[in-house]
Amino acid sequence: MNIEGTSSGPRYVCQATQLTPSTKPLKEWSFPHFVEDYTSRNEELGTIAAGLFKMLYRTVAESGLGFGSAMRWVYDKFQSLRGRTGYPFRKGLLPVNGPTPTVKLNLQPGDLVRVKSHPEILETVNVHLGNRGMSFHAELVSHCGKTTRVKTRVTKLVDEKTGHLVTLKNPCIVLEGVKCSGRHVRPLFCPKNCDPYWREIWLDKLDAQDNCPANAQADAHQTV
């Protein structure tokens, strides 16, 4: 996520803030870490094979050879037969420098929500999948359409790059039971297992009684 907010005060130090200076980038197609993932029992062999196939499939589909649309169509059809989500690596529908929409639902911990569909969310992000400083990414696609509850509402966090406490201009929502699995990131199988952040416009607030969208007042407008 690209942090959009204000920061001041002391710098905080923890494992997360020291991760970048203490490590070096891992190449996308570096196979030794797949062996380590398997031998350490962090990942099963089938999961690793599926992840490699998906990464190779995406590389070919987006290579510009002219059959990317057909490959995405095949992927969608195959996944629909399995009852799974479609091709997760799609671009947003809004221009890069144009406004992106926002909705104020004032979601609070315990509120019941449903994640919007992937096509609906793509209508709220630019071609780089950005919405007011936050990126929607492929790891979130598998959660589209699911119903869960709000775990917490984040308004402040420590920027891992600078160590400063940041006050966010727009709140981030964390959902119960939703984790970043590392199945679609590059390199594959990121071990952080972190809580991804959501914009309120990517969620529908539900009425706990009938599981239908609540008639909460939503202040919808355009903002950069």
C-alpha positions in Angstrom: 0.0 0.0 0.0 1.2 3.5 -0.7 0.7 5.5 2.5 -1.1 8.8 2.1 -1.1 10.8 5.3 0.9 13.0 7.6 3.7 12.0 9.9 5.7 13.6 12.7 7.4 12.8 16.0 9.8 10.0 16.9 10.9 7.2 14.6 9.9 3.7 15.7 12.1 0.7 15.2 11.0 -2.9 14.9 11.6 -6.0 12.7 9.3 -4.5 10.0 11.2 -1.2 9.8 14.6 -3.0 9.6 13.5 -5.6 7.0 14.5 -3.7 3.9 18.1 -2.7 5.1 18.6 -6.1 6.5 17.7 -8.1 3.4 18.2 -8.1 -0.4 15.6 -8.5 -3.1 14.6 -12.0 -4.2 14.4 -12.7 -7.9 11.0 -13.6 -9.2 12.2 -16.9 -10.7 14.6 -17.8 -7.9 13.9 -21.5 -7.3 16.0 -22.2 -4.1 13.4 -20.5 -1.9 10.7 -22.8 -3.3 12.8 -25.8 -2.2 13.2 -24.2 1.2 9.4 -23.6 1.4 8.8 -27.3 0.7 11.5 -28.8 2.9 10.6 -26.5 5.8 6.9 -27.6 5.4 5.8 -24.0 4.9 4.1 -25.0 1.7 2.9 -28.2 0.1 4.3 -29.4 -3.2 0.9 -29.0 -4.9 0.6 -25.4 -3.7 4.0 -24.5 -5.0 3.3 -26.2 -8.4 0.0 -24.3 -8.7 1.7 -21.0 -7.8 4.4 -21.5 -10.4 1.9 -22.5 -13.1 -0.2 -19.4 -12.3 2.8 -17.1 -12.4 3.9 -18.6 -15.8 0.4 -18.4 -17.1 0.2 -14.7 -16.2 3.7 -14.0 -17.8 2.5 -15.5 -21.1 -0.9 -13.9 -21.0 0.6 -10.4 -20.4 3.5 -10.9 -22.8 1.9 -8.9 -25.6 1.9 -11.9 -28.0 -1.7 -11.3 -28.9 -3.6 -14.1 -27.2 -3.8 -12.6 -23.7 -7.6 -12.0 -23.9 -8.2 -15.7 -24.9 -6.0 -16.9 -22.1 -7.9 -14.8 -19.5 -11.2 -16.0 -21.0 -10.1 -19.6 -20.6 -8.9 -19.0 -17.1 -12.3 -17.4 -16.1 -14.3 -20.3 -17.6 -12.1 -22.9 -15.9 -12.4 -21.2 -12.5 -16.2 -20.7 -12.9 -16.5 -24.5 -13.3 -14.6 -24.9 -10.0 -16.7 -22.2 -8.3 -13.6 -20.0 -7.9 -12.8 -16.4 -8.7 -11.7 -15.4 -12.2 -8.4 -14.0 -13.5 -7.1 -11.8 -10.7 -4.5 -9.7 -12.5 -6.8 -7.2 -14.2 -6.3 -3.4 -14.4 -8.5 -0.8 -13.0 -10.9 1.1 -15.2 -10.1 4.7 -14.2 -7.3 6.9 -15.6 -4.2 7.3 -13.6 -4.4 11.0 -12.9 -8.2 11.2 -12.6 -10.4 11.2 -9.5 -11.2 8.0 -7.7 -14.5 7.5 -5.8 -15.0 7.2 -2.1 -17.9 6.2 0.2 -18.2 7.0 3.9 -19.9 4.1 5.7 -18.3 4.8 9.1 -17.6 1.0 9.5 -16.8 -0.1 13.1 -15.5 -3.3 14.6 -18.1 -6.0 14.5 -20.1 -4.6 11.6 -21.2 -7.2 9.1 -20.0 -6.5 5.5 -19.8 -8.2 2.2 -16.8 -7.6 -0.1 -17.9 -6.3 -3.5 -17.3 -8.3 -6.7 -14.0 -8.0 -8.5 -15.6 -6.1 -11.5 -17.3 -3.6 -9.1 -14.0 -2.9 -7.3 -12.2 -2.4 -10.6 -14.6 0.5 -11.3 -13.2 2.3 -8.2 -9.5 2.1 -9.0 -7.2 3.5 -11.7 -5.3 1.4 -14.2 -2.6 0.8 -11.6 -5.3 -0.4 -9.1 -4.9 2.7 -6.9 -7.6 4.4 -4.9 -6.4 7.5 -2.9 -3.1 6.1 -1.9 -4.1 2.5 -1.4 -3.6 -0.3 -3.9 -6.1 -3.1 -4.6 -4.1 -6.2 -5.5 -4.6 -9.8 -6.7 -4.3 -11.3 -3.2 -7.7 -9.6 -2.4 -9.6 -11.0 -5.3 -10.2 -14.4 -3.8 -12.2 -12.7 -1.0 -14.5 -10.8 -3.3 -18.2 -11.7 -2.7 -17.5 -13.1 0.8 -19.3 -12.0 3.9 -17.4 -11.2 7.1 -17.1 -8.7 9.9 -15.0 -5.7 10.5 -12.0 -6.5 12.7 -10.7 -2.9 13.2 -10.6 0.5 11.7 -7.1 1.8 11.1 -6.4 5.5 11.2 -2.8 5.5 12.3 0.2 3.2 11.5 3.9 3.1 11.4 5.4 3.6 8.0 7.8 0.7 7.6 10.0 2.7 5.2 10.5 5.7 7.5 9.6 4.5 11.0 7.3 7.5 11.5 3.8 7.3 12.9 1.4 8.3 10.1 -2.1 9.6 10.5 -4.1 8.4 7.5 -6.2 10.8 5.5 -8.6 8.0 4.6 -9.4 5.1 7.0 -8.3 1.6 6.3 -10.6 -1.3 7.2 -9.3 -4.7 8.4 -11.6 -7.7 8.1 -11.9 -10.7 10.3 -10.3 -13.9 8.9 -8.9 -12.2 5.8 -5.1 -12.7 5.4 -2.6 -12.1 2.6 -1.7 -15.6 1.5 1.2 -14.8 -0.8 -0.2 -16.9 -3.6 -0.2 -14.0 -6.1 2.6 -11.8 -5.1 6.0 -11.8 -6.7 8.1 -13.5 -5.5 5.6 -16.1 -4.4 4.7 -17.2 -0.9 5.5 -14.1 1.1 5.6 -15.3 4.7 4.3 -12.2 6.4 0.6 -13.4 6.5 -0.4 -9.8 7.1 -3.9 -8.3 7.3 -4.7 -6.5 4.0 -6.4 -3.1 4.1 -9.7 -2.3 2.4 -11.4 0.9 1.4 -15.0 1.3 2.5 -16.1 1.7 -1.1 -14.9 -1.9 -1.7 -17.4 -3.2 0.9 -21.2 -3.3 1.4 -22.5 -2.8 4.9 -25.1 -5.4 5.8 -28.0 -5.6 8.2 -27.2 -8.2 10.7 -30.9 -9.3 10.8 -31.5 -10.1 7.2 -28.0 -10.1 5.7 -29.0 -7.5 3.2 -27.3 -4.2 2.4 -28.2 -1.8 5.2 -29.7 1.6 4.5 -26.7 3.4 6.0 -26.1 6.9 4.8 -23.3 6.9 2.3 -21.6 10.1 1.3 -20.4 9.2 -2.2 -18.3 11.7 -4.1 -15.2 12.0 -6.3 -11.8 12.7 -4.9 -8.2 12.4 -6.2 
